[in-house]
């Protein structure tokens, strides 16, 4: 038995790395930006204006974060997006799930930690009701094992939260079923893209 332990530890280490590679929301995608420039401020303002004009409560905000883990998930999944949150337009807040759990982030701050942002309207109605459900989940822990399809009750990762608040509608949608694990870059399959900033927000050096 002792001869096999290094192999077991190695496998566990690889599993841990795989967890990190599956999602950019496992580690909170905090942006460490350089000194704000006028162009960056203009870009963020343009994105905020677009969200206020085109968005509504219950929409999804899917971003390309600039944390190192976001870089990893973008590379490993070959997708341009790495994190997601739920929009409360009336309160200018975003409900998101990351390593610190389910919490609120002011909309301008959420925009500020993205290198790209996509506004997606879920295909299911009832955004106000969905957001009310999301508020009830504030403080819940992060679902780490959910990243590999082993979902834990009352825990959520970013896209799991985004889908779960529309649970009844999503579960009845047999024509477009929800997979066990949902990458941020897949959310558009269950919605309509209303705005895409494109990869124009300046990345920190």
Residue pairs with C-beta under 8 A, 6 or more apart in sequence:
15 148
18 148
19 26
19 144
19 147
19 148
20 26
20 27
20 69
20 72
20 73
21 72
21 73
21 76
21 77
22 73
22 76
22 77
22 147
22 148
22 181
22 183
23 73
23 82
23 83
23 147
23 157
23 158
23 159
23 183
23 184
24 65
24 67
24 69
24 70
24 72
24 73
24 74
24 82
24 83
24 184
25 82
25 83
25 84
25 96
25 97
25 98
25 99
25 157
25 158
25 159
25 184
26 69
26 98
26 99
26 142
26 144
26 147
26 157
27 67
27 68
27 69
27 98
27 99
28 67
28 98
28 99
28 100
29 63
29 65
29 66
29 67
29 69
29 70
29 82
29 83
29 98
29 113
30 67
30 113
31 65
31 66
31 67
31 112
31 113
31 114
31 204
32 66
32 204
33 40
33 66
33 112
33 204
34 204
34 205
37 202
39 202
40 201
40 202
43 197
43 200
43 201
43 202
44 108
44 111
44 112
44 201
46 197
47 111
47 117
47 195
47 197
47 201
48 107
48 108
48 111
50 119
50 195
50 197
51 61
51 87
51 89
51 107
51 111
51 117
51 119
51 195
52 89
54 119
54 194
54 195
55 87
55 89
55 119
55 194
55 195
56 87
56 89
56 121
56 127
57 87
57 88
57 89
57 90
57 127
57 128
57 131
58 86
58 87
58 122
58 126
58 127
58 128
58 130
58 131
59 86
59 87
59 89
59 119
59 120
59 121
59 122
59 127
59 194
60 84
60 85
60 86
60 87
60 119
60 120
60 121
60 122
60 162
60 187
60 191
61 84
61 85
61 86
61 87
61 94
61 110
61 117
61 118
61 119
61 120
62 81
62 83
62 84
62 117
62 118
62 120
62 184
62 185
62 187
62 188
63 81
63 82
63 83
63 84
63 85
63 110
63 113
63 114
63 115
63 116
63 117
63 118
63 184
64 70
64 74
64 80
64 81
64 82
64 83
64 114
64 115
64 116
64 117
64 199
65 82
65 83
65 113
65 114
65 115
66 113
66 114
66 115
66 203
66 204
69 82
70 82
70 83
73 79
73 82
73 183
73 184
74 80
74 81
74 82
77 183
77 185
79 183
79 184
79 185
79 186
80 116
80 185
80 199
81 116
81 118
81 184
81 185
81 187
82 184
82 185
83 96
83 98
83 158
83 184
84 96
84 158
84 159
84 162
84 184
84 187
85 94
85 95
85 96
85 105
85 110
85 158
85 162
86 94
86 95
86 96
86 130
86 131
86 134
86 161
86 162
86 165
87 94
87 107
87 119
87 131
88 94
88 95
88 131
88 134
88 135
92 106
92 107
92 108
93 104
93 105
93 106
93 107
94 104
94 105
94 106
94 107
94 110
95 102
95 103
95 104
95 131
95 134
95 135
95 137
95 138
95 161
96 102
96 103
96 104
96 105
96 110
96 158
96 161
97 103
97 140
97 142
97 143
97 156
97 157
97 158
97 160
97 161
98 142
98 158
99 142
100 142
101 139
101 140
101 141
101 142
102 134
102 137
102 138
102 139
102 140
102 142
102 156
102 161
103 138
103 139
104 138
111 117
114 197
114 201
115 199
115 201
115 202
115 203
116 196
116 197
116 198
116 199
116 200
116 201
117 195
117 196
117 197
117 201
118 188
118 193
118 195
118 196
118 197
119 193
119 194
119 195
119 196
120 187
120 188
120 191
120 192
120 193
120 194
121 191
121 192
121 194
122 130
122 162
122 166
122 190
122 191
123 173
123 176
123 190
123 191
123 192
124 130
124 166
124 169
124 170
124 173
124 190
125 169
126 166
126 169
130 165
130 166
131 165
133 165
134 161
134 165
137 156
137 161
137 165
140 154
140 155
140 156
141 154
141 155
142 155
142 156
142 157
143 151
143 152
143 155
143 156
143 157
143 160
144 155
144 157
145 151
145 152
146 152
146 155
146 156
146 157
146 160
146 181
147 157
147 181
148 181
149 180
149 181
151 160
151 180
156 164
158 184
159 182
159 183
159 184
159 186
159 187
160 182
162 187
163 170
163 178
163 182
163 190
170 178
170 190
171 178
173 190
176 189
176 190
178 190
179 186
